[in-house]
Structure formats: structure tokens, C-alpha cells
Amino acid sequence: MTLFVFGIKVQAQNRTTIKVLDATIKDAVVTGAEVYIQKNGSQTVLGTTNAAGEMVTGQAFDDDENTLIIIKKKGYSTLVVKCPCQGYTYALSPSLADNGSIRVVLSWGQQPADLDIHAVYGDQHVYYGNKVGAKAALDVDDRDGYGPETITVTERVSDLYGFLVRDYTNRKNQSDALSKSNAKVFVYRGDSLIKTYYVPTGQLGNLWRVFTIDRNNQIVDYNSMVYTSYFGSDSDPESTATAVPSDALAAMPAGLDHVEHGEKAYARKEYELSIKLYQKALNEAGGMLRPRIINNIALSQLKLAKYQECIETSTRIFNLNESTAQDKANAHYNTGLAYEKQLRYKEAAQSFQKAANTVSSNAAYMSALKRVRKQIK
């Protein structure tokens, strides 16, 4: 007796077949991929995929959250997936030649049949109904379960990108099917898998707000679910009509639209306007968005030569539980710049040193530190 589940075939003889697909070509299999399992820090080779893209093994392993499946092949980013893995499609992302490019891959289980990946940026909305946008495209669309669905951004043309997953099957229902879908979103840059998201479980909703990428190329996590009865063009199950991008952005967390407009005003050097827009965003936003908004306000104050206000605004970052190490480093850096503008070089050096101690990989912090140290007598 044999039980077939797409992606994994479990046989009565305890034999398991794992199938590996290419994330960018519909139904294309990947041959010669090495498959490993890892548990408690120990890695074991299961085998290599054959001409059908399948790896067959009789080796038993624990299919639970403490086990990882690792799939490797030259020319592809290594895929690391947390189990349970049965009923899941494995899709490898070909390495991106440009480290500025981003690829987002969605995979899920057998149900719901139709989940859709969406990218929203500027006046663009890339999804099944509009597969090609400015410097971005939907590479693969899937309508019968498992996935993958893939969007590749080859070049940034906007300050803000939002990525969402929509349960099209339950587009008119207040359902928990999306939270039960075992959906995962993988984010790639260059040849590296840089982020993995797992769908929130035990929640009602048909729209999963996954993450954004801000103008500093920082990924901002949302990983939350909401219900919406309308998102894009629903008149035709797979229509080619373009959804209104503002509608799509409105489905992102409160305050996000004001942040985007604030960043555009900042780019135009309209700093007073950018502060007003950021303040509106701050009044509406919560969670991980707040540190980013506060740092943006401080930058605008710096441009307006409101140096003490910039310092005071930056200190707010250190009292927020949601502030990341990068948020805090940015706040120290902004503070240092404000002190430097006032010729307070010792205080500037202290702030730049704190920034470098918080995030050591940023060359700008050390460069600023060296610059002000030369001014200290």
C-alpha cells in the first residue's frame, strides 16, 4: 500500500520520496540535488534527486518541528525547511547574480488549492492578474495546491515594497484555512536564503501580511493575518485586470501608507512635510513599524538643523521593546551626526562608538568615528 502526498510519498515499507522543483519554472524538476536531515545539530545524508527530481530513501526520520530538511545543489540557494514536511513542495531558488535582487517564494500544503503571492510597491502591484511590473515579475503561479508561487525583484524602483499572501480559495470567507495551510515564505538575496516565514496558526483570516522592505533595504516583519472581502480584481477567478495598488497597500498595517509618503517627501527634501506624515504614521502604527518611523523623524529633524530635537527623538528608540539592534544602532548614529553638526566631537564619538558596538558590520559607523576623532584635541 502506498500513500501519495505531493512532494512526499510515504510507502508502507517506510520508504519516503522527496520531490524537488525549480522555484522559477512551472513544474520543472531539479535533478542531482542533495537532501539532508538535521536534528540536534547532527546532519545525515538521505540521498540525491534522480532524473524525475525525486530522492527515494528507506531511512526513517522524525517528521517534527525539531527536524530540518536541507536541500543543496550548485547554482541554487541552499534550502532549509523546518518539519513537519509531509505534503509540502520543495522548491529551490536559482542563485541571483545581482545581490541587489530579491526573490520571494511561497509554498504550502494541499489545501487551500489557490494561494497567491503579491508584491506591492509605488504604483505597482505584481500578482496573478498583473504578472509583470516595473523590474519585478511573477515567475510561477500555482492554482492547485502546494505551490510554488515566486516573485523576483531584479532592481529596486521604489522606497517601499510590501509582500502579502492571499487565500484566493476563501476570498469571501472568514476562514482559518490559510492558518492551517502549512504555508511558508522564503526570501532570497543573491545566492543566500536570508529569511523564512511560517504562516501564523490558529487564526482567522484570508490575507497574510508577511513583510516589507524599506528604503534602507531593511526587512520589516509583520507576519500577521487579517480578513478582507476585497483585494484586487475579484470579478474573474484568474482575471488579467490590474488591482489598484492603493487598495493593496491599504491592506498592510496601519500607518504604512503615511510612511511611504513621508519617505517620498524626504527624498524631495520636503523635511517639514515628511515629519508631519511620519507623525501621522506613528499615531496609527504599532509593533515593529514604530522604531523605523521614529528614526525617520530624527533624520528629518537633522536635515532641518533641529539638532537637539533629533537627539531627543532618537533616545525614544531605546525605550521601545520592539526596537532591534539595527534600530538602536541607527539611533546612536543619528545622535552622533547631530552632535557632530554642533561641533560636540567628544559626544559624537561616543555615539558613533555605541553604534559600532551595537552593529559592528556597518562601515559608516567606523568611518564617522574616525572622522570626529580627528577633530578632538
Helices and strands as residue ranges (DSSP letters): E 2-5, E 8-11, E 16-22, E 34-39, E 42-48, E 54-57, E 67-72, E 79-82, E 90-92, E 102-107, E 115-121, E 124-126, E 132-133, E 136-140, E 149-153, E 161-167, G 178-180, E 184-189, E 192-198, E 207-213, E 219-226, H 245-250, H 256-267, H 271-284, H 289-303, H 307-315, G 316-319, H 325-341, H 345-358, H 363-373
